[in-house]
Amino acid sequence: MRLQTIKVEEAVGKVLSHDITKIVKGEAKGALYKKGHIIRREDVPELLRLGKENIYILDLESSDIHEDEAGIRLGKAVTGEGVTWSGPKESRVNMHAGCDGLLKINIPALEAINELPDVILSTLPNNTVVKEGELLAGTKVIPLVVPETTVTTAENICRQAGWVIKVLPFQKLRVGAVITGSEVYKRRIRDGFGPVIAEKVESFGSTMLGVDFAPDSVEIIAAKINKMASDGADIIFVTGGMSVDPDDVTPHAIRLAGAKVEKYGAAALPGAMFMLAYLGDIPVMGVPACGMFFKVTIVDLMLPRLLAGERVTRRDIVALACGGLCRACPECRYPNCTFGKGSH
């Protein structure tokens, strides 16, 4: 690459090789002159007001790539299923959600790309629930020109990783709930769990297959879990009775139903007594009482992943420890907050 420096007054008729940005504090920021603009005599005073006393003209060598082309190639390389890209604008290429779903970030690949000289790729946190059209990520190179090898190395990282950024669409699943507790079963108190679960499930486009009630009996709860499974439930909630008190029998009932426990106890507050198990391929979630009393709990972190078709593992639940503490803000801003937003 050869860089020519030309005084603005002598640059009339020259072609800009990069955008020139104008910033008006508190009002606007954008390219006043775009790459490829032919400088006119009337442009000279404005360029001087922008502090541009010289114009830099680039003569690219065959091994050089302009920032715009580099941004486009990076954008194409990192864009996976359920993602679209646009740009470049001021050399930056943006990625957007192509559908409602769960954002997935291949963190090792993301970090490998950002280890490269002069390349940046910035994303929303992994496992963020996103809407169609929502901004997910932005990428660009830092200088006006980078070596071809920089971009090809980034492309190879993406190719070897298989994917870097993708959005898993939410599936339309049938969800069953077994509400435990003799006080609810015998109608001494009104059930508060069922409506909460239904609201969460239906907000993702799935439906409630049914809600059943069980007393504090290990055998009856287990039988009702199996009944939900045989009726066609894709996900089963079992609520209440999740602590270590003698009459809290739900964890034992989930095991008795034949479900294999992935993890009992989660480093998430609210939600420490949460259990995830699998009855074959059917996720069974043991939800403690906090799931009814708090607006946002571990259920809001786990349910989107299950509805996106993921098989959540013990390791996934352990990883919630970083970011698993809800701040209990007076005015809840979830999901635009730190809850569940650790590096995992």
Salt bridges, closest charged atoms under 4 A:
ASP19 OD2 - LYS34 NZ 3.60
GLU42 OE2 - ARG40 NE 3.79
ASP43 OD2 - HIS37 NE2 2.75
ASP43 OD1 - ARG40 NH2 2.74
GLU46 OE2 - LYS22 NZ 3.40
GLU46 OE1 - ARG49 NH2 2.85
ASP59 OD2 - ARG2 NH2 2.51
GLU69 OE2 - ARG73 NH1 3.96
GLU90 OE1 - LYS29 NZ 2.96
GLU148 OE2 - ARG73 NH2 3.18
GLU155 OE1 - ARG73 NH2 2.88
ASP212 OD2 - LYS224 NZ 3.08
ASP231 OD2 - LYS227 NZ 2.81
ASP234 OD2 - ARG174 NE 3.75
ASP281 OD1 - ARG311 NH1 3.52
ASP300 OD1 - LYS200 NZ 2.88
GLU310 OE2 - LYS104 NZ 2.66
GLU310 OE1 - ARG305 NE 2.96
ASP316 OD1 - ARG305 NH2 3.44
